[in-house]
Amino acid sequence: MIRIYLVEDHLLMRKGLATSLERIDDLSVTGEAGSGETALATLLALAPEELPDVVVMDIGLPGLSGLETTRRLKEAWPDLRVVMFTVHQLEKEIFAAFSSGADGYCLKDSDIDSLLLGIRSVCLGSLYVDPRIAHLAIRRILAPPDDAGESPLTPRETDVLRSLADGQSNREIAQNLDVSLSTVKAHIQSILQKLSASTRADAAVKALRKGWL
């Protein structure tokens, strides 16, 4: 069971989201807050075993912002996972969210499946970015490449992963590289295995951090 804590100042949005998440068998909403101050006070007072697995956090909170709330929570509980849930799609907001310690970034106009994927991805230790803005986010959230040696990817897998990082769909990659869609899917599966990545965005992030793209 994945335990979720919601931080959203709009009551109807928060209650609607809580209802939707509670309908999923492996999810449980264990708490809610309408402000960063309330969330911070509540979560910092918990014992480690009482913490939720994931905090779904609105960026645009009145008073203490979602960014500052996230930063303070991560200082106290580094292993606590935070998914930003927001309408903002600009690079500066995305960069600020991950700089504050967020593990995921989902857009409010997405369907519930996107948020569910974000929640489950961060629980597995992966970064998650809404696919519609992944191409804006990946290069901005990275630290300088470290010295990681040679890439385990083949030249063609590197081409595929570079295309993914640029926001291309499987079909677009197939057309641009003049290969079949099934070949692209096979390359992606190989990339995920070689980089121990759970999502395509996570694979691109890892490769960029290593300086392989």
C-alpha positions in Angstrom: 0.0 0.0 0.0 1.4 3.4 -1.0 0.5 6.1 1.5 -0.1 9.6 0.1 -0.3 13.0 1.7 -2.0 15.7 -0.3 -1.0 19.4 -0.1 -3.4 21.6 -2.2 -5.1 24.9 -1.1 -8.2 24.5 -3.4 -10.6 22.4 -1.3 -12.6 21.0 -4.2 -9.5 20.0 -6.1 -8.0 18.4 -3.0 -11.1 16.4 -2.1 -11.7 15.4 -5.7 -8.1 14.2 -6.0 -8.3 12.3 -2.7 -11.5 10.6 -3.8 -9.9 9.5 -7.1 -6.8 8.2 -5.4 -8.7 6.3 -2.7 -10.4 4.3 -5.5 -7.1 2.7 -6.5 -6.5 -0.5 -4.6 -2.9 0.0 -3.7 -3.2 3.7 -2.7 -4.2 5.2 0.6 -4.6 9.0 1.3 -3.4 9.3 4.9 -3.6 13.0 5.3 -4.4 16.4 3.6 -3.3 20.0 4.1 -4.5 23.3 2.6 -1.2 25.1 3.1 2.5 24.6 3.3 2.6 25.6 6.9 0.0 23.0 7.9 1.8 20.3 5.9 5.1 21.2 7.4 3.9 21.2 11.0 2.0 17.9 10.6 4.7 16.0 8.8 7.6 17.2 10.9 5.8 16.1 14.0 5.5 12.5 12.8 7.7 9.6 13.7 9.6 8.1 10.8 7.3 5.0 10.6 4.3 7.3 10.4 5.4 9.2 7.4 3.6 8.9 4.1 5.4 7.3 1.1 4.7 10.2 -1.2 3.6 13.9 -0.8 1.6 15.3 -3.7 2.5 19.0 -3.5 1.0 22.0 -5.3 3.6 24.6 -6.1 1.4 27.7 -5.9 0.4 27.6 -2.3 -0.5 30.8 -0.5 2.0 31.8 2.3 4.7 29.1 2.4 5.1 28.0 -1.2 5.2 24.4 -2.3 8.8 24.8 -3.3 9.9 26.1 0.2 7.7 23.5 1.9 9.4 20.7 -0.2 12.8 22.1 0.6 12.2 22.0 4.3 10.6 18.6 4.3 13.5 17.1 2.4 16.0 18.7 4.8 14.2 16.8 7.6 13.2 13.7 5.8 15.6 13.2 2.8 13.9 9.9 1.8 10.4 11.3 1.6 9.2 11.4 -2.0 7.5 14.5 -3.3 5.6 14.8 -6.5 4.8 18.4 -7.7 1.3 18.7 -9.0 0.9 22.0 -10.9 -0.3 23.9 -13.9 3.1 25.5 -14.5 5.0 24.3 -17.6 7.8 26.8 -17.8 11.4 25.6 -17.5 12.1 27.9 -14.6 9.3 26.3 -12.5 10.4 22.8 -13.4 14.0 23.6 -12.6 13.0 25.2 -9.3 10.9 22.2 -8.3 13.7 19.7 -8.8 16.2 22.1 -7.2 14.0 22.2 -4.1 14.2 18.4 -3.8 11.1 17.2 -5.7 11.2 13.7 -7.2 8.4 14.1 -9.7 6.6 16.8 -11.7 3.0 16.2 -12.9 0.6 18.6 -14.6 -2.9 19.2 -13.3 -4.5 18.9 -16.7 -3.2 15.4 -17.1 -5.4 12.4 -16.6 -5.2 10.4 -13.3 -3.1 7.7 -14.9 -0.2 10.2 -15.4 -0.3 11.1 -11.7 -0.4 7.5 -10.7 2.6 6.7 -12.9 4.4 9.6 -11.2 3.6 8.4 -7.7 4.6 4.8 -8.5 7.8 5.9 -10.3 9.1 8.0 -7.4 8.3 5.2 -4.9 10.7 3.1 -6.9 13.4 5.7 -6.6 13.1 7.2 -10.1 12.6 10.8 -11.2 9.4 11.4 -13.0 8.5 14.2 -15.4 5.2 14.5 -17.2 5.9 13.3 -20.8 4.6 16.5 -22.3 7.3 18.5 -20.7 10.1 16.0 -20.3 12.1 17.5 -23.2 12.0 20.9 -21.4 13.0 19.5 -18.1 15.7 16.8 -18.6 18.7 19.1 -19.5 17.8 21.7 -16.9 17.6 19.5 -13.8 21.0 17.8 -14.3 24.2 18.3 -12.4 27.4 18.5 -14.5 28.3 15.2 -16.0 30.5 13.0 -13.8 33.4 10.8 -14.9 31.5 7.5 -15.5 33.6 5.8 -18.1 32.2 4.4 -21.4 28.6 4.2 -22.1 27.1 0.7 -22.1 24.7 1.7 -24.9 25.3 0.9 -28.6 25.5 3.8 -31.1 21.9 3.1 -32.2 20.6 2.9 -28.7 22.3 6.2 -28.0 20.5 7.7 -31.0 17.2 6.4 -29.7 17.8 7.7 -26.2 18.9 11.1 -27.5 15.6 11.2 -29.5 13.6 10.3 -26.4 15.4 13.1 -24.5 14.3 15.5 -27.2 10.7 14.6 -26.7 10.1 12.4 -29.8 7.5 9.6 -29.7 8.3 6.0 -30.6 6.7 6.5 -34.1 8.7 9.7 -34.7 12.0 7.9 -33.8 11.1 5.0 -36.1 10.5 7.4 -39.0 13.6 9.5 -38.3 15.9 6.5 -37.9 14.2 4.5 -40.7 13.6 1.5 -38.6 10.4 -0.3 -37.6 8.3 0.6 -34.5 9.1 -2.8 -33.0 12.8 -2.2 -33.4 12.5 1.1 -31.5 10.6 -0.6 -28.7 13.3 -3.3 -28.5 16.0 -0.6 -28.3 14.1 1.2 -25.5 13.7 -2.1 -23.5 17.4 -2.7 -23.9 18.2 0.9 -22.8 16.1 0.6 -19.7 17.7 -2.7 -18.7 21.3 -1.5 -19.3 20.7 1.7 -17.3 18.6 0.1 -14.6 15.9 2.7 -15.3 12.2 2.3 -14.7 11.0 5.0 -17.2 12.3 6.5 -20.4 12.7 9.9 -18.7 14.7 8.2 -15.9 17.0 6.6 -18.5 17.6 9.9 -20.2 18.4 11.6 -16.9 20.9 8.9 -16.0 22.7 9.0 -19.3 22.9 12.8 -19.3 24.3 12.8 -15.8 27.0 10.4 -16.9 27.8 12.5 -20.0 26.7 9.7 -22.4 24.4 12.0 -24.5 
